[in-house]
Amino acid sequence: MDKNLHLYSPWVIYYKKLEALFGKDKDIKMTFDNNELVVKMYINGQDKYEALSQLIPAEKQFGTVTLKIQLIPANNLKQSKVDLFRKAFYGNPIVNDIIVISRDVLESTNDFSYVVFAKEVVQYHNDSLNDPHGNCSTLYQDIAKEVFENCDGIYFCTDKE
């Protein structure tokens, strides 16, 4: 039996997902208090903070347990979702591009926007029984689909190159 096998609660896994998305970003530092059930994200840059404050929920419910996500510093300006994602991931090496396909080209009523993540497998400890070491192996796009809320018209994908 592997001694590294750990079973994590869903709120710890959620923190690991946030860490996978933003852990390489030099403008964001995160802490997690498992006793108080609080994730704190210290964000350098007002634009990035404003974008993330509108994309990441302040609370995440896991059954009867509530995880609080605090973004520091605070502000609350409204911007388009595409601009929010551009600012949120500015300088973060896991995002290769953000593409907007105009509705004029597609003769549609809505634009289609894509956050294109780097082609890389993300692995973190999870209570996944699919892996003998307790790891979850996934893509950034799959993590983003679970972390971000209210993203109508925004799609997450992985770069093909």
DRENTORKOL-3810 file (N, C-alpha, C; in nm, 4 decimals):
REM DRENTORKOL-3810
@n.u->0.0848; n.v->-0.1189; n.w->0.0000; ca.u->0.0000; ca.v->0.0000; ca.w->0.0000; c.u->0.0887; c.v->0.1242; c.w->0.0000
@n.u->0.0541; n.v->0.2190; n.w->-0.0814; ca.u->0.1298; ca.v->0.3437; ca.w->-0.0923; c.u->0.1039; c.v->0.4313; c.w->0.0306
@n.u->0.2094; n.v->0.4729; n.w->0.0989; ca.u->0.1950; ca.v->0.5562; ca.w->0.2184; c.u->0.1546; c.v->0.6987; c.w->0.1837
@n.u->0.1647; n.v->0.7373; n.w->0.0550; ca.u->0.1277; ca.v->0.8721; ca.w->0.0131; c.u->-0.0207; c.v->0.8855; c.w->-0.0183
@n.u->-0.0963; n.v->0.7767; n.w->-0.0064; ca.u->-0.2383; ca.v->0.7801; ca.w->-0.0366; c.u->-0.3113; c.v->0.8538; c.w->0.0748
@n.u->-0.3774; n.v->0.9651; n.w->0.0383; ca.u->-0.4531; ca.v->1.0454; ca.w->0.1337; c.u->-0.5935; c.v->1.0636; c.w->0.0805
@n.u->-0.6897; n.v->1.0657; n.w->0.1694; ca.u->-0.8261; ca.v->1.0981; ca.w->0.1316; c.u->-0.8528; c.v->1.2408; c.w->0.1764
@n.u->-0.8887; n.v->1.3256; n.w->0.0812; ca.u->-0.9118; ca.v->1.4662; ca.w->0.1094; c.u->-1.0601; c.v->1.4983; c.w->0.1040
@n.u->-1.0998; n.v->1.5945; n.w->0.1833; ca.u->-1.2375; ca.v->1.6418; ca.w->0.1795; c.u->-1.2586; c.v->1.7249; c.w->0.0521
@n.u->-1.3824; n.v->1.7397; n.w->0.0077; ca.u->-1.4086; ca.v->1.8140; ca.w->-0.1166; c.u->-1.3597; c.v->1.9582; c.w->-0.1134
@n.u->-1.3621; n.v->2.0237; n.w->0.0032; ca.u->-1.3169; ca.v->2.1622; ca.w->0.0110; c.u->-1.1656; c.v->2.1718; c.w->-0.0031
@n.u->-1.0938; n.v->2.0707; n.w->0.0406; ca.u->-0.9486; ca.v->2.0679; ca.w->0.0197; c.u->-0.9192; c.v->2.0477; c.w->-0.1291
@n.u->-0.9960; n.v->1.9617; n.w->-0.1939; ca.u->-0.9803; ca.v->1.9386; ca.w->-0.3377; c.u->-1.0095; c.v->2.0673; c.w->-0.4145
@n.u->-1.1112; n.v->2.1421; n.w->-0.3718; ca.u->-1.1431; ca.v->2.2691; ca.w->-0.4381; c.u->-1.0255; c.v->2.3660; c.w->-0.4254
@n.u->-0.9656; n.v->2.3717; n.w->-0.3067; ca.u->-0.8476; ca.v->2.4557; ca.w->-0.2889; c.u->-0.7356; c.v->2.4112; c.w->-0.3833
@n.u->-0.7150; n.v->2.2812; n.w->-0.3968; ca.u->-0.6109; ca.v->2.2300; ca.w->-0.4859; c.u->-0.6400; c.v->2.2681; c.w->-0.6310
@n.u->-0.7668; n.v->2.2760; n.w->-0.6672; ca.u->-0.8034; ca.v->2.3199; ca.w->-0.8019; c.u->-0.7689; c.v->2.4674; c.w->-0.8217
@n.u->-0.8000; n.v->2.5499; n.w->-0.7211; ca.u->-0.7616; ca.v->2.6913; ca.w->-0.7283; c.u->-0.6099; c.v->2.7048; c.w->-0.7388
@n.u->-0.5395; n.v->2.6255; n.w->-0.6606; ca.u->-0.3941; ca.v->2.6272; ca.w->-0.6605; c.u->-0.3387; c.v->2.5834; c.w->-0.7965
@n.u->-0.4033; n.v->2.4852; n.w->-0.8588; ca.u->-0.3595; ca.v->2.4404; ca.w->-0.9912; c.u->-0.3773; c.v->2.5508; c.w->-1.0951
@n.u->-0.4874; n.v->2.6265; n.w->-1.0850; ca.u->-0.5123; ca.v->2.7338; ca.w->-1.1812; c.u->-0.4235; c.v->2.8556; c.w->-1.1583
@n.u->-0.3951; n.v->2.8891; n.w->-1.0327; ca.u->-0.3271; ca.v->3.0152; ca.w->-1.0043; c.u->-0.1946; c.v->3.0017; c.w->-0.9301
@n.u->-0.1504; n.v->2.8811; n.w->-0.9012; ca.u->-0.0273; ca.v->2.8608; ca.w->-0.8254; c.u->0.0986; c.v->2.9080; c.w->-0.8963
@n.u->0.0981; n.v->2.9110; n.w->-1.0290; ca.u->0.2148; ca.v->2.9556; ca.w->-1.1053; c.u->0.2118; c.v->3.1053; c.w->-1.1355
@n.u->0.1029; n.v->3.1707; n.w->-1.0996; ca.u->0.0887; ca.v->3.3133; ca.w->-1.1266; c.u->0.1657; c.v->3.3922; c.w->-1.0211
@n.u->0.2626; n.v->3.4698; n.w->-1.0658; ca.u->0.3480; ca.v->3.5455; ca.w->-0.9733; c.u->0.2716; c.v->3.6561; c.w->-0.8998
@n.u->0.1537; n.v->3.6927; n.w->-0.9485; ca.u->0.0752; ca.v->3.7994; ca.w->-0.8873; c.u->-0.0242; c.v->3.7490; c.w->-0.7827
@n.u->-0.0296; n.v->3.6175; n.w->-0.7625; ca.u->-0.1283; ca.v->3.5619; ca.w->-0.6692; c.u->-0.0592; c.v->3.4679; c.w->-0.5709
@n.u->-0.0853; n.v->3.4918; n.w->-0.4436; ca.u->-0.0403; ca.v->3.4020; ca.w->-0.3368; c.u->-0.1644; c.v->3.3543; c.w->-0.2635
@n.u->-0.1665; n.v->3.2258; n.w->-0.2287; ca.u->-0.2842; ca.v->3.1695; ca.w->-0.1633; c.u->-0.2478; c.v->3.1021; c.w->-0.0329
@n.u->-0.3422; n.v->3.1081; n.w->0.0611; ca.u->-0.3311; ca.v->3.0335; ca.w->0.1853; c.u->-0.4626; c.v->2.9603; c.w->0.2078
@n.u->-0.4552; n.v->2.8511; n.w->0.2810; ca.u->-0.5750; ca.v->2.7728; ca.w->0.3119; c.u->-0.5744; c.v->2.7388; c.w->0.4598
@n.u->-0.6805; n.v->2.7742; n.w->0.5275; ca.u->-0.6971; ca.v->2.7410; ca.w->0.6689; c.u->-0.8050; c.v->2.6336; c.w->0.6789
@n.u->-0.7635; n.v->2.5100; n.w->0.7005; ca.u->-0.8569; ca.v->2.3977; ca.w->0.7057; c.u->-0.9441; c.v->2.4012; c.w->0.8305
@n.u->-0.8978; n.v->2.4667; n.w->0.9376; ca.u->-0.9780; ca.v->2.4769; ca.w->1.0596; c.u->-1.0918; c.v->2.5771; c.w->1.0440
@n.u->-1.0617; n.v->2.6918; n.w->0.9842; ca.u->-1.1622; ca.v->2.7965; ca.w->0.9638; c.u->-1.2357; c.v->2.7813; c.w->0.8309
@n.u->-1.1866; n.v->2.6910; n.w->0.7427; ca.u->-1.2418; ca.v->2.6689; ca.w->0.6096; c.u->-1.2446; c.v->2.7980; c.w->0.5277
@n.u->-1.1251; n.v->2.8585; n.w->0.5173; ca.u->-1.1102; ca.v->2.9832; ca.w->0.4429; c.u->-0.9901; c.v->2.9724; c.w->0.3495
@n.u->-1.0132; n.v->3.0078; n.w->0.2234; ca.u->-0.9046; ca.v->3.0244; ca.w->0.1273; c.u->-0.8851; c.v->3.1746; c.w->0.1104
@n.u->-0.7620; n.v->3.2205; n.w->0.1260; ca.u->-0.7311; ca.v->3.3612; ca.w->0.1045; c.u->-0.6419; c.v->3.3725; c.w->-0.0178
@n.u->-0.6826; n.v->3.4570; n.w->-0.1106; ca.u->-0.6044; ca.v->3.4817; ca.w->-0.2312; c.u->-0.5566; c.v->3.6268; c.w->-0.2262
@n.u->-0.4249; n.v->3.6443; n.w->-0.2140; ca.u->-0.3640; ca.v->3.7766; ca.w->-0.2109; c.u->-0.3252; c.v->3.8103; c.w->-0.3544
@n.u->-0.3879; n.v->3.9144; n.w->-0.4088; ca.u->-0.3760; ca.v->3.9435; ca.w->-0.5510; c.u->-0.3094; c.v->4.0779; c.w->-0.5719
@n.u->-0.1958; n.v->4.0766; n.w->-0.6426; ca.u->-0.1287; ca.v->4.2005; ca.w->-0.6819; c.u->-0.1918; c.v->4.2493; c.w->-0.8112
@n.u->-0.2276; n.v->4.3752; n.w->-0.8149; ca.u->-0.2862; ca.v->4.4339; ca.w->-0.9350; c.u->-0.4363; c.v->4.4461; c.w->-0.9228
@n.u->-0.4830; n.v->4.5689; n.w->-0.9292; ca.u->-0.6254; ca.v->4.5960; ca.w->-0.9135; c.u->-0.7085; c.v->4.5315; c.w->-1.0238
@n.u->-0.6585; n.v->4.5349; n.w->-1.1478; ca.u->-0.7337; ca.v->4.4746; ca.w->-1.2587; c.u->-0.7553; c.v->4.3261; c.w->-1.2377
@n.u->-0.6507; n.v->4.2567; n.w->-1.1961; ca.u->-0.6617; ca.v->4.1131; ca.w->-1.1742; c.u->-0.7571; c.v->4.0843; c.w->-1.0577
@n.u->-0.7462; n.v->4.1625; n.w->-0.9526; ca.u->-0.8363; ca.v->4.1452; ca.w->-0.8395; c.u->-0.9820; c.v->4.1642; c.w->-0.8828
@n.u->-1.0091; n.v->4.2735; n.w->-0.9557; ca.u->-1.1456; ca.v->4.3028; ca.w->-0.9986; c.u->-1.2013; c.v->4.1904; c.w->-1.0851
@n.u->-1.1176; n.v->4.1360; n.w->-1.1718; ca.u->-1.1629; ca.v->4.0271; ca.w->-1.2582; c.u->-1.1957; c.v->3.9027; c.w->-1.1760
@n.u->-1.1045; n.v->3.8634; n.w->-1.0894; ca.u->-1.1260; ca.v->3.7413; ca.w->-1.0102; c.u->-1.2414; c.v->3.7564; c.w->-0.9124
@n.u->-1.2628; n.v->3.8770; n.w->-0.8616; ca.u->-1.3721; ca.v->3.8961; ca.w->-0.7657; c.u->-1.5075; c.v->3.8725; c.w->-0.8301
@n.u->-1.5152; n.v->3.8864; n.w->-0.9612; ca.u->-1.6419; ca.v->3.8619; ca.w->-1.0298; c.u->-1.6516; c.v->3.7201; c.w->-1.0856
@n.u->-1.5411; n.v->3.6484; n.w->-1.0878; ca.u->-1.5408; ca.v->3.5142; ca.w->-1.1456; c.u->-1.5402; c.v->3.4020; c.w->-1.0421
@n.u->-1.4790; n.v->3.4261; n.w->-0.9275; ca.u->-1.4671; ca.v->3.3219; ca.w->-0.8247; c.u->-1.5695; c.v->3.3506; c.w->-0.7151
@n.u->-1.6492; n.v->3.2500; n.w->-0.6785; ca.u->-1.7514; ca.v->3.2733; ca.w->-0.5757; c.u->-1.6893; c.v->3.3017; c.w->-0.4392
@n.u->-1.7594; n.v->3.3794; n.w->-0.3579; ca.u->-1.7123; ca.v->3.4109; ca.w->-0.2225; c.u->-1.7297; c.v->3.2920; c.w->-0.1289
@n.u->-1.8236; n.v->3.2048; n.w->-0.1623; ca.u->-1.8479; ca.v->3.0842; ca.w->-0.0823; c.u->-1.8765; c.v->2.9682; c.w->-0.1760
@n.u->-1.8329; n.v->2.8507; n.w->-0.1341; ca.u->-1.8591; ca.v->2.7280; ca.w->-0.2092; c.u->-1.9171; c.v->2.6272; c.w->-0.1113
@n.u->-2.0340; n.v->2.5748; n.w->-0.1442; ca.u->-2.1050; ca.v->2.4834; ca.w->-0.0550; c.u->-2.0716; c.v->2.3385; c.w->-0.0888
@n.u->-2.0379; n.v->2.2597; n.w->0.0128; ca.u->-2.0126; ca.v->2.1158; ca.w->0.0007; c.u->-2.0999; c.v->2.0455; c.w->0.1042
@n.u->-2.2229; n.v->2.0140; n.w->0.0675; ca.u->-2.3161; ca.v->1.9560; ca.w->0.1633; c.u->-2.3469; c.v->2.0563; c.w->0.2727
@n.u->-2.3135; n.v->2.0230; n.w->0.3962; ca.u->-2.3381; ca.v->2.1136; ca.w->0.5089; c.u->-2.2169; c.v->2.2002; c.w->0.5412
@n.u->-2.1107; n.v->2.1875; n.w->0.4632; ca.u->-1.9867; ca.v->2.2619; ca.w->0.4879; c.u->-1.9749; c.v->2.3754; c.w->0.3872
@n.u->-1.9407; n.v->2.4942; n.w->0.4361; ca.u->-1.9227; ca.v->2.6106; ca.w->0.3497; c.u->-1.7766; c.v->2.6539; c.w->0.3528
@n.u->-1.7156; n.v->2.6576; n.w->0.2359; ca.u->-1.5791; ca.v->2.7085; ca.w->0.2213; c.u->-1.5883; c.v->2.8546; c.w->0.1797
@n.u->-1.5187; n.v->2.9415; n.w->0.2523; ca.u->-1.5157; ca.v->3.0843; ca.w->0.2180; c.u->-1.3898; c.v->3.1127; c.w->0.1366
@n.u->-1.4054; n.v->3.1942; n.w->0.0332; ca.u->-1.2923; ca.v->3.2333; ca.w->-0.0504; c.u->-1.2809; c.v->3.3851; c.w->-0.0416
@n.u->-1.1728; n.v->3.4316; n.w->0.0180; ca.u->-1.1521; ca.v->3.5748; ca.w->0.0366; c.u->-1.0464; c.v->3.6235; c.w->-0.0614
@n.u->-1.0831; n.v->3.7250; n.w->-0.1374; ca.u->-0.9894; ca.v->3.7886; ca.w->-0.2285; c.u->-0.9452; c.v->3.9198; c.w->-0.1659
@n.u->-0.8161; n.v->3.9440; n.w->-0.1652; ca.u->-0.7597; ca.v->4.0627; ca.w->-0.1003; c.u->-0.6720; c.v->4.1343; c.w->-0.2021
@n.u->-0.6888; n.v->4.2611; n.w->-0.2340; ca.u->-0.7760; ca.v->4.3655; ca.w->-0.1800; c.u->-0.9179; c.v->4.3585; c.w->-0.2361
@n.u->-1.0047; n.v->4.4486; n.w->-0.1915; ca.u->-1.1454; ca.v->4.4411; ca.w->-0.2304; c.u->-1.1860; c.v->4.5573; c.w->-0.3212
@n.u->-1.2697; n.v->4.5247; n.w->-0.4194; ca.u->-1.3348; ca.v->4.6213; ca.w->-0.5082; c.u->-1.4370; c.v->4.5432; c.w->-0.5890
@n.u->-1.5291; n.v->4.6105; n.w->-0.6540; ca.u->-1.6365; ca.v->4.5358; ca.w->-0.7195; c.u->-1.6877; c.v->4.6044; c.w->-0.8465
@n.u->-1.6042; n.v->4.6285; n.w->-0.9443; ca.u->-1.6466; ca.v->4.6923; ca.w->-1.0682; c.u->-1.6969; c.v->4.5886; c.w->-1.1678
@n.u->-1.7983; n.v->4.6231; n.w->-1.2448; ca.u->-1.8542; ca.v->4.5323; ca.w->-1.3457; c.u->-1.7805; c.v->4.5512; c.w->-1.4782
@n.u->-1.7432; n.v->4.4399; n.w->-1.5419; ca.u->-1.6770; ca.v->4.4407; ca.w->-1.6720; c.u->-1.7263; c.v->4.3215; c.w->-1.7521
@n.u->-1.6957; n.v->4.3198; n.w->-1.8823; ca.u->-1.7363; ca.v->4.2057; ca.w->-1.9636; c.u->-1.6607; c.v->4.0813; c.w->-1.9177
@n.u->-1.7211; n.v->3.9652; n.w->-1.9390; ca.u->-1.6587; ca.v->3.8385; ca.w->-1.8969; c.u->-1.5239; c.v->3.8176; c.w->-1.9654
@n.u->-1.5147; n.v->3.8510; n.w->-2.0924; ca.u->-1.3884; ca.v->3.8322; ca.w->-2.1657; c.u->-1.2801; c.v->3.9198; c.w->-2.1045
@n.u->-1.3126; n.v->4.0456; n.w->-2.0745; ca.u->-1.2147; ca.v->4.1345; ca.w->-2.0112; c.u->-1.1746; c.v->4.0826; c.w->-1.8741
@n.u->-1.2712; n.v->4.0274; n.w->-1.8018; ca.u->-1.2408; ca.v->3.9725; ca.w->-1.6695; c.u->-1.1417; c.v->3.8568; c.w->-1.6801
@n.u->-1.1640; n.v->3.7674; n.w->-1.7758; ca.u->-1.0719; ca.v->3.6547; ca.w->-1.7921; c.u->-0.9356; c.v->3.7014; c.w->-1.8406
@n.u->-0.9318; n.v->3.8002; n.w->-1.9289; ca.u->-0.8020; ca.v->3.8548; ca.w->-1.9743; c.u->-0.7228; c.v->3.9094; c.w->-1.8562
@n.u->-0.7901; n.v->3.9843; n.w->-1.7712; ca.u->-0.7224; ca.v->4.0422; ca.w->-1.6554; c.u->-0.6882; c.v->3.9363; c.w->-1.5513
@n.u->-0.7790; n.v->3.8421; n.w->-1.5311; ca.u->-0.7569; ca.v->3.7384; ca.w->-1.4302; c.u->-0.6367; c.v->3.6518; c.w->-1.4638
@n.u->-0.6152; n.v->3.6241; n.w->-1.5917; ca.u->-0.5072; ca.v->3.5348; ca.w->-1.6322; c.u->-0.3884; c.v->3.6080; c.w->-1.6951
@n.u->-0.3870; n.v->3.7408; n.w->-1.6887; ca.u->-0.2754; ca.v->3.8163; ca.w->-1.7451; c.u->-0.1445; c.v->3.7744; c.w->-1.6768
@n.u->-0.0464; n.v->3.7353; n.w->-1.7557; ca.u->0.0838; ca.v->3.6964; ca.w->-1.7020; c.u->0.0889; c.v->3.5546; c.w->-1.6479
@n.u->-0.0225; n.v->3.4835; n.w->-1.6500; ca.u->-0.0259; ca.v->3.3465; ca.w->-1.5998; c.u->0.0128; c.v->3.2528; c.w->-1.7146
@n.u->0.1197; n.v->3.1757; n.w->-1.6984; ca.u->0.1700; ca.v->3.0938; ca.w->-1.8092; c.u->0.0800; c.v->2.9766; c.w->-1.8487
@n.u->-0.0244; n.v->2.9483; n.w->-1.7737; ca.u->-0.1093; ca.v->2.8346; ca.w->-1.8103; c.u->-0.2110; c.v->2.8706; c.w->-1.9192
@n.u->-0.2286; n.v->3.0000; n.w->-1.9496; ca.u->-0.3226; ca.v->3.0420; ca.w->-2.0540; c.u->-0.2448; c.v->3.0885; c.w->-2.1762
@n.u->-0.2735; n.v->3.0249; n.w->-2.2901; ca.u->-0.2056; ca.v->3.0616; ca.w->-2.4149; c.u->-0.2753; c.v->3.1744; c.w->-2.4891
@n.u->-0.4085; n.v->3.1824; n.w->-2.4787; ca.u->-0.4804; ca.v->3.2831; ca.w->-2.5562; c.u->-0.6233; c.v->3.2926; c.w->-2.5052
@n.u->-0.6868; n.v->3.4047; n.w->-2.5350; ca.u->-0.8301; ca.v->3.4201; ca.w->-2.5150; c.u->-0.8847; c.v->3.4692; c.w->-2.6479
@n.u->-0.9734; n.v->3.3902; n.w->-2.7059; ca.u->-1.0219; ca.v->3.4145; ca.w->-2.8409; c.u->-1.1700; c.v->3.4501; c.w->-2.8364
@n.u->-1.2063; n.v->3.5537; n.w->-2.9123; ca.u->-1.3465; ca.v->3.5908; ca.w->-2.9272; c.u->-1.3820; c.v->3.5774; c.w->-3.0738
@n.u->-1.4853; n.v->3.4987; n.w->-3.1003; ca.u->-1.5356; ca.v->3.4853; ca.w->-3.2368; c.u->-1.6625; c.v->3.5696; c.w->-3.2443
@n.u->-1.6586; n.v->3.6704; n.w->-3.3279; ca.u->-1.7659; ca.v->3.7684; ca.w->-3.3357; c.u->-1.8957; c.v->3.7057; c.w->-3.3859
@n.u->-2.0053; n.v->3.7545; n.w->-3.3314; ca.u->-2.1370; ca.v->3.7063; ca.w->-3.3745; c.u->-2.1656; c.v->3.7430; c.w->-3.5192
@n.u->-2.1000; n.v->3.8507; n.w->-3.5703; ca.u->-2.1201; ca.v->3.8899; ca.w->-3.7093; c.u->-2.0733; c.v->3.7807; c.w->-3.8043
@n.u->-1.9613; n.v->3.7169; n.w->-3.7701; ca.u->-1.9063; ca.v->3.6112; ca.w->-3.8540; c.u->-1.9988; c.v->3.4899; c.w->-3.8549
@n.u->-2.0576; n.v->3.4581; n.w->-3.7409; ca.u->-2.1397; ca.v->3.3378; ca.w->-3.7275; c.u->-2.2888; c.v->3.3628; c.w->-3.7485
@n.u->-2.3253; n.v->3.4885; n.w->-3.7748; ca.u->-2.4664; ca.v->3.5262; ca.w->-3.7883; c.u->-2.5464; c.v->3.4783; c.w->-3.6678
@n.u->-2.4936; n.v->3.5063; n.w->-3.5509; ca.u->-2.5545; ca.v->3.4655; ca.w->-3.4247; c.u->-2.5825; c.v->3.5903; c.w->-3.3424
@n.u->-2.6608; n.v->3.5746; n.w->-3.2363; ca.u->-2.6898; ca.v->3.6875; ca.w->-3.1488; c.u->-2.5847; c.v->3.7031; c.w->-3.0397
@n.u->-2.4974; n.v->3.6040; n.w->-3.0224; ca.u->-2.3966; ca.v->3.6079; ca.w->-2.9158; c.u->-2.2571; c.v->3.5846; c.w->-2.9711
@n.u->-2.1584; n.v->3.6503; n.w->-2.9090; ca.u->-2.0184; ca.v->3.6181; ca.w->-2.9379; c.u->-1.9839; c.v->3.4875; c.w->-2.8674
@n.u->-1.8833; n.v->3.4193; n.w->-2.9197; ca.u->-1.8320; ca.v->3.2991; ca.w->-2.8551; c.u->-1.6904; c.v->3.3297; c.w->-2.8100
@n.u->-1.6627; n.v->3.3076; n.w->-2.6824; ca.u->-1.5318; ca.v->3.3386; ca.w->-2.6260; c.u->-1.4702; c.v->3.2124; c.w->-2.5685
@n.u->-1.3391; n.v->3.1971; n.w->-2.5921; ca.u->-1.2686; ca.v->3.0769; ca.w->-2.5501; c.u->-1.1444; c.v->3.1150; c.w->-2.4713
@n.u->-1.1294; n.v->3.0568; n.w->-2.3533; ca.u->-1.0057; ca.v->3.0662; ca.w->-2.2775; c.u->-0.9265; c.v->2.9414; c.w->-2.3154
@n.u->-0.8111; n.v->2.9626; n.w->-2.3801; ca.u->-0.7315; ca.v->2.8521; ca.w->-2.4331; c.u->-0.6144; c.v->2.8261; c.w->-2.3386
@n.u->-0.6207; n.v->2.7133; n.w->-2.2688; ca.u->-0.5175; ca.v->2.6788; ca.w->-2.1722; c.u->-0.4016; c.v->2.6057; c.w->-2.2397
@n.u->-0.2864; n.v->2.6103; n.w->-2.1758; ca.u->-0.1691; ca.v->2.5375; ca.w->-2.2237; c.u->-0.1970; c.v->2.3883; c.w->-2.2226
@n.u->-0.1337; n.v->2.3195; n.w->-2.3161; ca.u->-0.1507; ca.v->2.1743; ca.w->-2.3262; c.u->-0.0600; c.v->2.1106; c.w->-2.2212
@n.u->-0.1187; n.v->2.0776; n.w->-2.1069; ca.u->-0.0418; ca.v->2.0228; ca.w->-1.9956; c.u->-0.1358; c.v->1.9459; c.w->-1.9040
@n.u->-0.0913; n.v->1.8328; n.w->-1.8574; ca.u->-0.1699; ca.v->1.7556; ca.w->-1.7612; c.u->-0.1397; c.v->1.8104; c.w->-1.6222
@n.u->-0.2449; n.v->1.8389; n.w->-1.5488; ca.u->-0.2327; ca.v->1.8900; ca.w->-1.4127; c.u->-0.2559; c.v->1.7726; c.w->-1.3190
@n.u->-0.1678; n.v->1.7578; n.w->-1.2209; ca.u->-0.1830; ca.v->1.6474; ca.w->-1.1272; c.u->-0.1710; c.v->1.7011; c.w->-0.9853
@n.u->-0.2624; n.v->1.6596; n.w->-0.9017; ca.u->-0.2582; ca.v->1.6979; ca.w->-0.7609; c.u->-0.3179; c.v->1.5836; c.w->-0.6788
@n.u->-0.2837; n.v->1.5813; n.w->-0.5501; ca.u->-0.3371; ca.v->1.4771; ca.w->-0.4625; c.u->-0.4871; c.v->1.4970; c.w->-0.4464
@n.u->-0.5574; n.v->1.3882; n.w->-0.4557; ca.u->-0.7021; ca.v->1.3878; ca.w->-0.4493; c.u->-0.7415; c.v->1.2545; c.w->-0.3873
@n.u->-0.8679; n.v->1.2354; n.w->-0.3598; ca.u->-0.9082; ca.v->1.1049; ca.w->-0.3103; c.u->-0.9543; c.v->1.0159; c.w->-0.4264
@n.u->-0.8928; n.v->1.0360; n.w->-0.5414; ca.u->-0.9264; ca.v->0.9583; ca.w->-0.6600; c.u->-0.8788; c.v->0.8142; c.w->-0.6432
@n.u->-0.9724; n.v->0.7215; n.w->-0.6491; ca.u->-0.9358; ca.v->0.5813; ca.w->-0.6390; c.u->-0.8961; c.v->0.5255; c.w->-0.7752
@n.u->-0.8974; n.v->0.6108; n.w->-0.8771; ca.u->-0.8530; ca.v->0.5700; ca.w->-1.0101; c.u->-0.7014; c.v->0.5650; c.w->-1.0203
@n.u->-0.6335; n.v->0.6220; n.w->-0.9221; ca.u->-0.4880; ca.v->0.6291; ca.w->-0.9238; c.u->-0.4356; c.v->0.5658; c.w->-0.7950
@n.u->-0.3398; n.v->0.4737; n.w->-0.8039; ca.u->-0.2911; ca.v->0.4073; ca.w->-0.6822; c.u->-0.2172; c.v->0.5005; c.w->-0.5868
@n.u->-0.1766; n.v->0.6179; n.w->-0.6357; ca.u->-0.1049; ca.v->0.7143; ca.w->-0.5506; c.u->-0.1986; c.v->0.8224; c.w->-0.4967
@n.u->-0.3264; n.v->0.8133; n.w->-0.5302; ca.u->-0.4226; ca.v->0.9120; ca.w->-0.4810; c.u->-0.4190; c.v->1.0430; c.w->-0.5559
@n.u->-0.3709; n.v->1.0420; n.w->-0.6793; ca.u->-0.3616; ca.v->1.1649; ca.w->-0.7578; c.u->-0.4804; c.v->1.1786; c.w->-0.8512
@n.u->-0.5126; n.v->1.3021; n.w->-0.8819; ca.u->-0.6086; ca.v->1.3328; ca.w->-0.9867; c.u->-0.5286; c.v->1.3907; c.w->-1.1022
@n.u->-0.5470; n.v->1.3383; n.w->-1.2210; ca.u->-0.4802; ca.v->1.3895; ca.w->-1.3405; c.u->-0.5878; c.v->1.4442; c.w->-1.4328
@n.u->-0.5755; n.v->1.5713; n.w->-1.4666; ca.u->-0.6782; ca.v->1.6365; ca.w->-1.5466; c.u->-0.6157; c.v->1.7481; c.w->-1.6285
@n.u->-0.6979; n.v->1.8274; n.w->-1.6932; ca.u->-0.6532; ca.v->1.9414; ca.w->-1.7730; c.u->-0.7002; c.v->2.0697; c.w->-1.7059
@n.u->-0.6292; n.v->2.1800; n.w->-1.7356; ca.u->-0.6696; ca.v->2.3096; ca.w->-1.6807; c.u->-0.8139; c.v->2.3421; c.w->-1.7184
@n.u->-0.8544; n.v->2.3086; n.w->-1.8408; ca.u->-0.9899; ca.v->2.3416; ca.w->-1.8860; c.u->-1.0956; c.v->2.2741; c.w->-1.7991
@n.u->-1.0704; n.v->2.1514; n.w->-1.7562; ca.u->-1.1670; ca.v->2.0809; ca.w->-1.6723; c.u->-1.1756; c.v->2.1433; c.w->-1.5329
@n.u->-1.0617; n.v->2.1868; n.w->-1.4806; ca.u->-1.0614; ca.v->2.2530; ca.w->-1.3496; c.u->-1.1365; c.v->2.3852; c.w->-1.3588
@n.u->-1.1122; n.v->2.4622; n.w->-1.4650; ca.u->-1.1775; ca.v->2.5923; ca.w->-1.4814; c.u->-1.3292; c.v->2.5772; c.w->-1.4880
@n.u->-1.3774; n.v->2.4733; n.w->-1.5538; ca.u->-1.5222; ca.v->2.4505; ca.w->-1.5636; c.u->-1.5845; c.v->2.4316; c.w->-1.4262
@n.u->-1.5095; n.v->2.3766; n.w->-1.3324; ca.u->-1.5616; ca.v->2.3528; ca.w->-1.1981; c.u->-1.5420; c.v->2.4725; c.w->-1.1048
@n.u->-1.4380; n.v->2.5518; n.w->-1.1287; ca.u->-1.4051; ca.v->2.6613; ca.w->-1.0372; c.u->-1.4859; c.v->2.7878; c.w->-1.0659
@n.u->-1.4978; n.v->2.8257; n.w->-1.1932; ca.u->-1.5619; ca.v->2.9527; ca.w->-1.2279; c.u->-1.7128; c.v->2.9370; c.w->-1.2392
@n.u->-1.7832; n.v->3.0423; n.w->-1.2000; ca.u->-1.9288; ca.v->3.0430; ca.w->-1.2060; c.u->-1.9758; c.v->3.1590; c.w->-1.2934
@n.u->-2.1006; n.v->3.1515; n.w->-1.3386; ca.u->-2.1626; ca.v->3.2573; ca.w->-1.4188; c.u->-2.0804; c.v->3.2899; c.w->-1.5426
@n.u->-2.0465; n.v->3.1894; n.w->-1.6167; ca.u->-1.9607; ca.v->3.2079; ca.w->-1.7343; c.u->-2.0342; c.v->3.1759; c.w->-1.8639
@n.u->-2.1581; n.v->3.2199; n.w->-1.8754; ca.u->-2.2333; ca.v->3.1974; ca.w->-1.9985; c.u->-2.1602; c.v->3.2617; c.w->-2.1149
@n.u->-2.1438; n.v->3.1873; n.w->-2.2233; ca.u->-2.0773; ca.v->3.2391; ca.w->-2.3424; c.u->-1.9266; c.v->3.2265; c.w->-2.3395
@n.u->-1.8706; n.v->3.1774; n.w->-2.2288; ca.u->-1.7264; ca.v->3.1563; ca.w->-2.2181; c.u->-1.7030; c.v->3.0051; c.w->-2.2165
@n.u->-1.6125; n.v->2.9607; n.w->-2.3021; ca.u->-1.5801; ca.v->2.8187; ca.w->-2.3091; c.u->-1.4324; c.v->2.7997; c.w->-2.2773
@n.u->-1.4008; n.v->2.6881; n.w->-2.2139; ca.u->-1.2636; ca.v->2.6571; ca.w->-2.1761; c.u->-1.2151; c.v->2.5417; c.w->-2.2627
@n.u->-1.0953; n.v->2.5558; n.w->-2.3163; ca.u->-1.0406; ca.v->2.4490; ca.w->-2.4008; c.u->-0.8882; c.v->2.4447; c.w->-2.3838
@n.u->-0.8285; n.v->2.3416; n.w->-2.4432; ca.u->-0.6846; ca.v->2.3224; ca.w->-2.4366; c.u->-0.6253; c.v->2.3480; c.w->-2.5737
@n.u->-0.5109; n.v->2.4150; n.w->-2.5755; ca.u->-0.4423; ca.v->2.4440; ca.w->-2.7015; c.u->-0.4042; c.v->2.3145; c.w->-2.7695
@n.u->-0.4099; n.v->2.3102; n.w->-2.9002; ca.u->-0.3804; ca.v->2.1876; ca.w->-2.9732; c.u->-0.2324; c.v->2.1698; c.w->-3.0013
@n.u->-0.1534; n.v->2.2742; n.w->-2.9816; ca.u->-0.0106; ca.v->2.2641; ca.w->-3.0117; c.u->0.0710; c.v->2.2416; c.w->-2.8867
END
